[in-house]
Amino acid sequence: MKKWNELRDKIPADRRQITDARVAAALKEMPLHRLREARRLTQKQIAEAMRIDQSRVSKIERRTDVYVSTLRNFVSALGGELELVARFPDGRVRISSLSDEQHVGTVEEEERRLQ
């Protein structure tokens, strides 16, 4: 059985460069369930970290609209930290007014809102 590096070295440099660029782009943007899978975590592990049921994690991953607090908790359960950045033609601004100290909604409030 050959090692990945041995196989990769046989790929022409220009093809490797294209592939590497595609992989890098894919890792910069992904849906929540893919992000969780990339971090090698299960929905059950995320649920335990967020202190919610696994079924709620599944719902969060499928939603297209979630509270910032829910997303922050989800990312925290993955071992990360959520940053909000607004992009404008003349630059980017990190939004800090939604800090942990401010109440932006609980998972339960979000579920009631989306029902």
C-alpha positions in Angstrom: 0.0 0.0 0.0 1.4 3.4 -1.0 1.5 6.4 1.2 -0.5 9.5 0.2 2.6 11.6 -0.1 4.1 9.1 -2.6 1.0 9.2 -4.8 0.8 13.0 -4.5 4.4 13.4 -5.6 3.5 11.6 -8.9 0.8 14.2 -9.7 2.1 17.0 -12.0 2.9 20.2 -10.1 0.3 22.3 -12.0 -2.5 19.8 -11.2 -1.4 19.7 -7.5 -1.5 23.5 -7.4 -5.1 23.5 -8.7 -6.1 20.8 -6.3 -4.5 22.5 -3.3 -6.3 25.8 -4.2 -9.7 24.0 -4.4 -9.1 22.3 -1.1 -8.1 25.6 0.6 -11.2 27.3 -0.8 -13.5 24.5 0.4 -12.0 24.6 3.9 -12.7 28.4 4.1 -16.4 28.0 3.7 -18.7 25.0 4.6 -22.1 24.3 6.1 -22.3 23.6 9.8 -22.7 19.8 9.5 -19.6 19.6 7.3 -17.7 21.8 9.7 -18.6 19.5 12.6 -17.6 16.4 10.5 -14.3 18.1 9.6 -13.7 18.6 13.4 -14.4 14.9 13.8 -17.3 15.5 16.2 -20.7 13.8 16.4 -24.0 15.6 16.9 -24.2 13.8 20.3 -20.9 15.4 21.3 -22.0 18.8 20.2 -25.4 18.4 22.0 -23.6 17.4 25.3 -21.3 20.5 25.0 -24.3 22.8 24.3 -26.5 21.0 26.9 -29.3 20.3 24.4 -30.7 17.2 22.8 -29.0 15.7 19.7 -32.2 16.4 17.7 -31.7 20.1 18.3 -28.2 19.9 16.9 -29.7 18.3 13.8 -32.2 21.1 13.5 -29.5 23.8 13.9 -27.4 22.2 11.2 -30.3 22.2 8.8 -31.5 25.7 9.4 -30.7 28.6 7.2 -31.5 31.3 9.8 -30.2 31.0 13.4 -29.6 33.3 16.3 -26.1 34.6 16.7 -26.0 33.2 20.2 -26.9 29.7 18.9 -24.2 29.9 16.2 -21.7 31.1 18.8 -22.6 28.2 21.1 -22.3 25.7 18.2 -18.9 27.0 17.2 -17.8 27.0 20.8 -18.9 23.4 21.1 -16.6 22.7 18.1 -13.7 24.2 20.0 -13.8 27.5 18.1 -14.8 31.1 18.6 -17.3 32.9 16.4 -16.3 36.3 14.9 -18.8 38.5 13.0 -17.3 40.6 10.3 -19.1 43.2 8.2 -17.5 43.6 4.7 -17.8 46.9 2.9 -16.3 48.1 -0.4 -13.8 50.2 1.6 -12.9 47.5 4.3 -14.0 45.1 6.9 -15.3 45.7 10.5 -15.4 43.2 13.3 -18.8 43.5 15.1 -18.2 43.5 18.8 -21.5 44.7 20.1 -22.9 41.2 20.2 -20.5 40.1 23.0 -21.2 37.2 25.4 -22.4 39.7 28.0 -25.4 40.8 25.9 -28.5 38.7 25.6 -29.2 37.8 21.9 -31.5 34.9 22.4 -31.5 31.3 23.6 -31.9 28.1 21.7 -35.4 27.7 23.1 -36.4 31.2 22.0 -35.1 30.5 18.5 -37.0 27.3 18.2 -40.3 29.1 19.2 -39.5 31.8 16.7 -39.0 29.4 13.9 -42.0 27.2 14.5 
